[in-house]
Amino acid sequence: MRFIILFLFTFSLFANDFYEETLERAYTAFTQKEYKRALEKLDIILSRTEEKDWRYYSIRAEVHEALNQEDEAIEHYTFSIALNSAQPNVFKKLYELNFKTRKPIKSFDYIRLYLSKNDNDIPMRYRALILAKRLGEEEYVRFALKKIKSYNTYESEKEKIFDNIKKLISKKKYNETKEECNKYLPYFPLEEILHNYLHIAQNQLDTKGKEMESILIDTAVLLSDNAKYSLKLAFYYNEKKLHYQALNLFRRVFYLNLAKDGFALNTETVLFLKECYFQLQSTNDVRALLSLTQIFEQKDKP
């Protein structure tokens, strides 16, 4: 009996040593960017060990993330956080990966979990604010704006900050302008002038890339009551021949104008809509807009 107990104890120690050593080798391979070798070590653990701790799943998630395998990374980060919730940065990773894979609701859930442990992270609170606006979470929008205001250490310097950014633009220092805008926008998320400065800088640096799209989306979301920012994004999509995306924005502007102007028809917006429907070969919609224009022209109060 004592021999059996001693054998089991020795086996347990050996198994534990094997697990720790193999896990360490996997992590070393990951830090050396030898991702294939890291996965091989992790697969050995998977085949020989039934119970794996949060570190195994975390390392595996990092390897998959480095290989741009977002779904696998999300799966393993989720396992890791379930075994050890004291990993706020993993919540941040899960926010980023879900956002990248176009899962805004899950992304929003994870960014809130991250912020529950990092209350004063204003740049991340800014991202949460934008997500909340996109999802129509107005209660959280109000909450986030209050939080940003309470941690805003730049309020007394606001005018000076804006003047300095304006001077950078006048000197054509667009990289510095962009850096300053990105630094201060999280603290002044609804300041139209700061968004405009960032647009100017990015226009001078690169108007075609994904970053320009991201900037235009953020502004259109945060300043959603101002139709001109939705129009700017719509024009961007139109130039890229992304007509469905452009159409959705032109329709939004159309509705905003109807409500704002007391049901007066904005002929310029109708023109943009007709162009989109024409590009999409939707002849019935083109006819409908022509009919709508005639109705508005014929009646004083349609």
C-alpha positions as CSV (number, residue, x, y, z in Angstrom):
1,M,0.0,0.0,0.0
2,R,2.8,2.4,0.9
3,F,4.5,1.5,-2.3
4,I,1.4,2.5,-4.3
5,I,1.1,5.8,-2.5
6,L,4.8,6.6,-3.0
7,F,4.5,5.7,-6.7
8,L,1.4,8.0,-7.2
9,F,3.1,10.8,-5.4
10,T,6.3,10.5,-7.5
11,F,4.2,10.2,-10.7
12,S,2.3,13.4,-9.7
13,L,5.6,15.3,-9.2
14,F,7.0,14.1,-12.5
15,A,3.8,15.0,-14.3
16,N,3.8,18.5,-12.7
17,D,7.4,19.0,-13.7
18,F,6.6,17.9,-17.3
19,Y,3.7,20.3,-17.5
20,E,5.7,23.3,-16.1
21,E,8.8,22.6,-18.3
22,T,6.8,22.1,-21.5
23,L,4.7,25.2,-20.8
24,E,7.8,27.3,-20.2
25,R,9.3,26.0,-23.5
26,A,6.1,26.9,-25.3
27,Y,6.2,30.4,-23.9
28,T,9.9,30.8,-24.8
29,A,9.1,29.8,-28.3
30,F,6.3,32.3,-28.5
31,T,8.5,35.1,-27.2
32,Q,11.1,34.1,-29.9
33,K,8.3,34.3,-32.5
34,E,8.6,30.6,-33.3
35,Y,4.9,30.1,-33.3
36,K,4.9,26.7,-34.9
37,R,7.2,25.3,-32.2
38,A,5.1,26.9,-29.5
39,L,2.0,25.2,-30.8
40,E,3.8,21.9,-31.0
41,K,4.7,22.2,-27.3
42,L,1.2,23.2,-26.4
43,D,-0.2,20.2,-28.4
44,I,2.0,17.9,-26.4
45,I,0.5,19.2,-23.2
46,L,-3.0,18.9,-24.7
47,S,-2.4,15.2,-25.6
48,R,-0.9,14.2,-22.2
49,T,-2.5,16.5,-19.6
50,E,-6.2,16.4,-18.8
51,E,-6.3,19.4,-16.4
52,K,-4.7,22.6,-17.8
53,D,-4.6,25.9,-15.9
54,W,-5.3,29.4,-17.2
55,R,-1.7,29.9,-18.3
56,Y,-1.9,27.2,-20.9
57,Y,-5.0,28.8,-22.5
58,S,-3.5,32.3,-22.2
59,I,-0.3,31.3,-24.0
60,R,-2.2,29.4,-26.6
61,A,-4.4,32.4,-27.2
62,E,-1.4,34.7,-27.6
63,V,0.1,32.3,-30.2
64,H,-3.1,32.2,-32.2
65,E,-3.5,36.0,-32.0
66,A,0.1,36.4,-33.3
67,L,-0.9,34.1,-36.3
68,N,-4.0,36.3,-37.0
69,Q,-6.2,33.4,-36.0
70,E,-8.8,35.6,-34.2
71,D,-11.5,33.0,-33.6
72,E,-9.0,30.5,-32.0
73,A,-7.5,33.4,-29.9
74,I,-10.9,34.4,-28.7
75,E,-11.8,30.8,-27.7
76,H,-8.6,30.3,-25.6
77,Y,-8.7,33.8,-24.0
78,T,-12.2,33.0,-22.9
79,F,-11.1,29.7,-21.3
80,S,-8.2,31.5,-19.6
81,I,-10.4,34.2,-18.2
82,A,-13.0,31.7,-17.0
83,L,-10.2,29.9,-14.9
84,N,-8.7,33.2,-13.7
85,S,-10.7,36.4,-13.8
86,A,-7.9,38.5,-12.4
87,Q,-6.6,39.2,-15.8
88,P,-8.0,42.7,-16.8
89,N,-5.7,42.9,-19.9
90,V,-7.3,39.7,-21.2
91,F,-10.7,41.5,-21.1
92,K,-9.0,44.2,-23.2
93,K,-7.7,41.6,-25.7
94,L,-11.2,40.1,-26.0
95,Y,-12.7,43.5,-26.6
96,E,-10.1,44.1,-29.4
97,L,-10.5,40.7,-31.0
98,N,-14.3,40.8,-31.0
99,F,-14.3,44.3,-32.4
100,K,-11.9,43.2,-35.2
101,T,-14.1,40.2,-36.1
102,R,-17.2,42.5,-36.1
103,K,-18.9,41.3,-32.9
104,P,-19.8,44.7,-31.4
105,I,-22.1,43.4,-28.6
106,K,-19.5,41.0,-27.2
107,S,-16.8,43.6,-27.7
108,F,-18.9,46.1,-25.7
109,D,-19.3,43.5,-22.9
110,Y,-15.6,42.9,-22.6
111,I,-14.6,46.5,-22.7
112,R,-16.9,47.2,-19.8
113,L,-15.4,44.3,-17.8
114,Y,-12.0,45.7,-18.5
115,L,-13.0,49.2,-17.4
116,S,-14.6,47.8,-14.2
117,K,-11.0,47.1,-13.2
118,N,-9.4,50.1,-14.9
119,D,-11.8,53.0,-14.1
120,N,-9.4,55.8,-15.1
121,D,-8.4,54.4,-18.5
122,I,-9.9,57.3,-20.5
123,P,-8.7,56.2,-24.0
124,M,-10.5,52.9,-23.4
125,R,-13.5,54.7,-22.0
126,Y,-13.6,56.7,-25.2
127,R,-13.7,53.5,-27.2
128,A,-16.5,52.2,-25.0
129,L,-18.4,55.4,-25.5
130,I,-18.2,55.0,-29.3
131,L,-19.4,51.4,-29.1
132,A,-22.3,52.4,-26.8
133,K,-23.3,55.1,-29.3
134,R,-23.2,52.6,-32.2
135,L,-25.3,50.1,-30.2
136,G,-27.8,52.6,-29.0
137,E,-26.8,52.2,-25.3
138,E,-27.8,55.7,-24.4
139,E,-27.7,55.1,-20.6
140,Y,-24.0,54.0,-20.9
141,V,-23.3,56.9,-23.1
142,R,-24.3,59.3,-20.4
143,F,-22.4,57.3,-17.8
144,A,-19.2,57.3,-19.9
145,L,-19.4,61.0,-20.6
146,K,-19.7,61.6,-16.8
147,K,-16.7,59.4,-16.2
148,I,-14.6,61.1,-18.8
149,K,-15.5,64.5,-17.4
150,S,-14.6,63.4,-13.8
151,Y,-11.1,62.2,-14.9
152,N,-10.5,65.1,-17.4
153,T,-7.3,66.8,-16.1
154,Y,-7.1,68.9,-19.3
155,E,-10.3,70.9,-19.0
156,S,-8.6,74.1,-17.7
157,E,-6.1,73.9,-20.7
158,K,-8.7,73.2,-23.4
159,E,-8.4,76.5,-25.3
160,K,-4.6,76.4,-25.2
161,I,-4.6,72.8,-26.4
162,F,-6.9,73.6,-29.3
163,D,-4.8,76.7,-30.3
164,N,-1.6,74.7,-30.3
165,I,-3.2,72.1,-32.6
166,K,-4.4,74.9,-34.9
167,K,-0.8,76.2,-35.1
168,L,0.5,72.8,-36.0
169,I,-1.9,72.6,-38.9
170,S,-0.9,76.1,-40.1
171,K,2.7,74.9,-40.0
172,K,1.7,71.8,-42.0
173,K,2.9,69.5,-39.2
174,Y,0.2,66.9,-39.9
175,N,1.8,63.9,-38.0
176,E,2.1,66.0,-34.9
177,T,-1.5,67.3,-35.4
178,K,-2.8,63.8,-35.6
179,E,-0.9,62.7,-32.5
180,E,-2.2,65.6,-30.5
181,C,-5.8,65.0,-31.7
182,N,-5.7,61.3,-30.8
183,K,-4.2,62.2,-27.4
184,Y,-7.0,64.7,-26.5
185,L,-10.1,63.4,-28.3
186,P,-10.8,60.9,-25.5
187,Y,-11.0,63.8,-23.1
188,F,-13.1,66.0,-25.4
189,P,-15.1,63.4,-27.4
190,L,-17.9,65.8,-28.5
191,E,-15.7,68.7,-29.5
192,E,-16.4,69.2,-33.2
193,I,-13.4,71.3,-33.8
194,L,-11.0,68.5,-32.6
195,H,-12.6,66.0,-34.9
196,N,-12.2,68.5,-37.8
197,Y,-8.5,69.0,-37.0
198,L,-8.0,65.2,-37.1
199,H,-9.8,65.0,-40.5
200,I,-7.6,67.7,-41.9
201,A,-4.4,65.9,-40.7
202,Q,-5.5,62.5,-42.0
203,N,-6.6,64.0,-45.3
204,Q,-3.0,65.3,-45.8
205,L,-1.4,62.0,-44.7
206,D,-3.6,59.3,-46.2
207,T,-7.2,59.5,-47.4
208,K,-7.5,56.1,-48.9
209,G,-6.6,53.7,-46.1
210,K,-8.6,52.0,-43.4
211,E,-7.5,54.6,-40.8
212,M,-9.4,57.3,-42.6
213,E,-12.5,55.1,-42.6
214,S,-12.1,54.5,-38.9
215,I,-11.7,58.2,-38.1
216,L,-14.8,59.1,-40.2
217,I,-16.9,56.4,-38.5
218,D,-15.9,57.5,-35.0
219,T,-16.9,61.1,-35.8
220,A,-20.2,60.2,-37.6
221,V,-21.1,58.1,-34.5
222,L,-20.2,60.5,-31.8
223,L,-21.7,63.5,-33.7
224,S,-24.6,61.6,-35.0
225,D,-27.0,64.6,-34.8
226,N,-24.9,66.5,-37.3
227,A,-25.7,65.1,-40.8
228,K,-22.6,66.5,-42.4
229,Y,-20.4,63.9,-40.8
230,S,-22.6,61.0,-42.0
231,L,-22.3,62.7,-45.5
232,K,-18.5,62.8,-45.3
233,L,-18.5,59.1,-44.5
234,A,-21.0,58.4,-47.3
235,F,-18.8,60.2,-49.8
236,Y,-15.8,58.2,-48.7
237,Y,-17.7,54.9,-49.3
238,N,-19.1,56.2,-52.6
239,E,-15.5,57.0,-53.9
240,K,-14.5,53.4,-52.9
241,K,-17.6,52.1,-54.8
242,L,-19.0,50.7,-51.6
243,H,-22.5,51.7,-52.6
244,Y,-24.5,49.7,-50.0
245,Q,-22.6,51.4,-47.1
246,A,-23.0,54.8,-48.8
247,L,-26.7,54.1,-49.4
248,N,-27.3,53.4,-45.7
249,L,-25.7,56.7,-44.7
250,F,-27.4,58.8,-47.4
251,R,-30.7,57.3,-46.1
252,R,-29.8,58.3,-42.6
253,V,-29.1,61.9,-43.7
254,F,-32.4,61.9,-45.6
255,Y,-34.3,61.0,-42.4
256,L,-32.4,63.5,-40.3
257,N,-33.1,66.2,-42.8
258,L,-36.8,65.3,-42.9
259,A,-37.1,65.5,-39.1
260,K,-34.9,68.6,-38.7
261,D,-36.5,70.7,-41.5
262,G,-40.1,69.8,-40.6
263,F,-40.6,67.3,-43.5
264,A,-39.0,69.6,-46.1
265,L,-37.3,67.6,-48.9
266,N,-33.6,68.1,-49.2
267,T,-33.1,67.8,-53.0
268,E,-29.3,67.4,-52.7
269,T,-29.7,64.3,-50.5
270,V,-32.3,62.9,-52.9
271,L,-29.8,63.3,-55.6
272,F,-27.2,61.3,-53.7
273,L,-29.8,58.6,-53.0
274,K,-30.8,58.3,-56.6
275,E,-27.2,58.0,-57.6
276,C,-26.6,55.1,-55.1
277,Y,-29.8,53.3,-56.3
278,F,-28.7,53.8,-59.9
279,Q,-25.3,52.3,-59.2
280,L,-27.0,49.4,-57.5
281,Q,-29.3,49.0,-60.5
282,S,-32.3,49.4,-58.3
283,T,-34.6,51.0,-60.9
284,N,-37.8,50.8,-58.8
285,D,-36.1,52.9,-56.0
286,V,-35.0,55.5,-58.5
287,R,-38.6,55.8,-59.8
288,A,-39.8,56.0,-56.2
289,L,-37.5,58.9,-55.4
290,L,-38.6,60.7,-58.6
291,S,-42.3,60.2,-57.5
292,L,-41.5,61.4,-54.0
293,T,-39.9,64.6,-55.5
294,Q,-43.0,65.2,-57.6
295,I,-45.3,64.8,-54.5
296,F,-43.3,67.3,-52.5
297,E,-43.3,69.8,-55.4
298,Q,-47.1,69.5,-55.8
299,K,-48.2,69.8,-52.2
300,D,-47.6,72.4,-49.6
301,K,-47.9,70.0,-46.7
302,P,-47.4,66.4,-47.8
